[in-house]
Amino acid sequence: MAVQLKAPLRPVYEHVCPVPPVAGAVSTVGRGAAAALADWNVSAEIVEDALLVVSELVTNAIIHACPPAVLRLSWVPGDGVRALRIEVSDAGPALPSGWCPAGIDPDEHGRGETIVHALATRHGIHVHPGGITRWADIVPGARL
């Protein structure tokens, strides 16, 4: 017996990409994110901000966390409008807080969180048994 749906089917807008713990991963993951946003016809007003947030969150996972890491882009409801949700989940910190990996110049890093806070409408960190998920929502038209 077939079940009839009363609501029309909507296309699923979700992009999931593993983040390899290797040099060049940030640009590779960023290109995949850019392609997904283009496929979804995301307005140019938020694409640039979204790609910068992707870059910062992915860089954080590669430098400071244990693999595996995964990027997820999706649309979520928020304050009466949909927001682009950017999430990067990883297996948790690789080093104690405040330590910097060998070969990383502390003067060249450390501003990612400030950038994400400036660009995102909402943001946060979710600690779960498998690790940590850092997320940011970008609402079209929310930033002037």
Buried (B, 14 or more C-beta within 10 A) or exposed (E): EEEEEEEEEEEEBEBEBEBBBEEEBBEBBBEBBBEBBEEBEBEEEBBEBBBBBBBBBBBBBBBBBBBBBBBBBBBBEBEEEBBBBBBBBBBBEBEEEEEEEEEEEEEEBEEBBEBBEEBBBBBEEEEEEEBBBBBBBBBBEBEE
